[in-house]
């Protein structure tokens, strides 16, 4: 089973690359951002709770995220593997994920971290905001908050996997195809 954590700041291209990877490797895409947006669109109580955090660019509380992921993994347990996109975003989430997977006899194969300079991230998010309809893509303050939250709370997750010998960094600037090629080369060695 291939279980990959695709990691990087907001705007790094995780969603774009995930779409291509699930097709090539026959994996299940587990994007917590997409799951929350689905709940938000359907107006569920989870969606209402998440909305206040998401629209401000803050993190949804760990226990809410972890519960949602656990449910999704269990209902998809016949999968050939997962791409985790936008999760884990805190060390507590990473620890919970390891526990969840080991209880199911699974483990993370590796983390692939996309490296993109901050100025390029901001440009990409502003550009996406013109069509995404996402409130958090359309406001300079919210974009800045998301990058700050990433640096303060999420970046330590890379060290968590590095300590397990599971981290590979990829340069995330270039054509979508070139970056996809670099990621595929890493996965092919798992
Ligand atoms: P981006 O990568 O563009 O920031 P996502 O679609 O991954 O966007 O996430 C959008 C928002 O959803 C985040 O800013 C946050 O509020 C919430 N969210 C998504 N995943 C998590 C998570 N693992 N933990 C906490 N909050 C999350």
Boltz pocket constraint, residues with backbone or C-beta under 6 A from the ligand:
constraints:
  - pocket:
      binder: B
      contacts: [[A, 8], [A, 9], [A, 10], [A, 11], [A, 32], [A, 33], [A, 34], [A, 36], [A, 50], [A, 53], [A, 54], [A, 55], [A, 57], [A, 58], [A, 59], [A, 60], [A, 61], [A, 65], [A, 85], [A, 86], [A, 87], [A, 88], [A, 89], [A, 90], [A, 93], [A, 136], [A, 146]]
      max_distance: 6.0
